[in-house]
Amino acid sequence: MNKLPEIQATSLSSQIYLRLRQELMSARLHPGDRLKIRDLAQQLGTSETPVREALFQLVKDGALEMKPGYYIRVRRISLKEYLELRDIRLVLEPYAAAKAMPHIDEPFLSTLEEIHDKLVQAERAKDYAAALQYNYDFHFAVHRKSEMPHLIEMIEKLWIQAGPLLSLLYPHGHPTYEGRHQHVNVIAALRAKDEAALRHAFEQDLIEGGRKFIEHLAGIESKEEAGDEPPRRSRR
């Protein structure tokens, strides 16, 4: 895991929790990554107690798991779990986008276009960690415009479980689209104030864009069930 910046403020446990949530949602933490309380405390410049509290909360959230021998690691969800989380996202994320529409202006759309352009450039450069970050930035830039904090909290709890699995997205499950990228369709629908098109674009970004990813995950699980070594993801 990359070294995290030092934290020098109050409410340390909450801040560490939020910092680690961000790492999980943007796939900077990977399935199986072991999180050592002492090491994290040293990196963050804190005592071990707030780190322990933050990690235990993430265990309760289903993002981390505690293994025998008292160590904590990032949980790798199954394909079945991923599909369940995706089904819930298919309800919540288009709804959040629709609620965001009245609050979106042209300067925001320009920012959204810049984020998408950076995503495309990162994919071309095979900077997959950056691509995953920009994908997260794109989705949550829209969602947060809904100005519905409870809804955002619900979506974030889905992403902290599914996010680490997205580290397996590239290169084998690379998103593909029959037409133009669904992010472009999202921007076009927001600009046109077309709620139906906006909902459809968010849905298809998950369904169409995630088709190869699901096939890749199914292949990994099939090999594991057969006792074969699954393809290894290149480390950052």
C-alpha positions, 0 to 999 in steps of 0.5 A: 500500500502506498504511504498515506499523508500524515494526519494532524487534526482532531477526530483522528478515528473518523478522519482515518476511517474516511481516508481509508474509505477513499482508498477503498472506493478508488481501488487504491487498496486491493483485495487481499491487501493486509492492513497492519495497525502499527504500520498505518499508525506510523504512516499517519503519525497517530497512535494505534487506537484511532487506527484500530477503531477505523479498521474495525468500523470498516470490518463492520461495513464489510470492506475489510475482514479480520482473519485468524491470528488477528490480522485485517485485510481487504476483503475480496467479494465474490462475483455473486456479491458484486452482482448484487451490489451492482443491482443496487447501484443500478437503482441508486446511482441513476436516481442520484444523477437525476436528483443532481440535474437541477444543480448542474451548470455549464462550468460543472459540465466542463469540469466533468469533461476534463475528468473524463478526458483524463480517464481516457488518457490514463487508459491509453497510457495504461496508468490504470490506477489513475484511470480508476481514480478518475472513474471514481471522481466522475461518478461521485462528482455527479452524485454529490451534486444531488445534495442528498448526503444520506443517499451519497452515504448509501452509495459510498457503502456499496463502493467501499465493498466493490471498489477494491475488486475494480483493481482487477478491471484492467487490462482484461476487463477493460470497459468497452462500448458499442457506441460512444463512451457512456460517460459522454452520454452522461454529459450530453444528457445533463447538458440537454436536461434529459432525465431519461437519457441520463438514467439510461447512460448511468445504467449502461455504464454499469451493464455495457461497460462492465460486461467484459469485467464480469466475464473476467471475474467469472473466469477467475472464479472458474479457475479457482474452483478448478484449483488453478492459479488465477491470473495475477494483476500487475501491481502499481 
